[in-house]
Amino acid sequence: MSAASSRSAQAVHPAGRLLFSLFAMAALTAPALAHDAKPSPVLPQGWSYPFACCANYDCRTTHSGEVLEKPEGYVIAGTGEVVPMTDRRVKDSPDGEFHWCAHQAGLDAGKTICLFVPPRSY
């Protein structure tokens, strides 16, 4: 190997390290974005689903009758899944509406990630 090609090969390594470092820092500092719930009369500006519950398309407001409150827990009518009221996936709904976050594809399709529930009525 000639001296010129040896120097150019050595110069590539620091540049490669610099690019890798920049990409790594960008990945670590990039904000974790979630998508927003639609505005409601209670929260006209809407609110953001937590990133842990949603990958930008997994959450939505439910329609009447899609989530049923039963003694055994919250029943997802479309799948029959029961989410116990004490389950860590159950969250307080900021706008008083049911919101269901579920896997959209794959083996876990339809399985609840998070369930936002309004305050329980007594």
Secondary structure, DSSP 8 states (H G I E B T S, - for coil): --HHHHHHHHHHHHHHHHHHHHHHHHHHHS-----EE---SS-TT-EE--GGG-SSSSEEE--TTSEEEETTEEEETTT--EE-TT-TTEEE-TTSS-EEEE--SSTTTT-EEEEEE-----
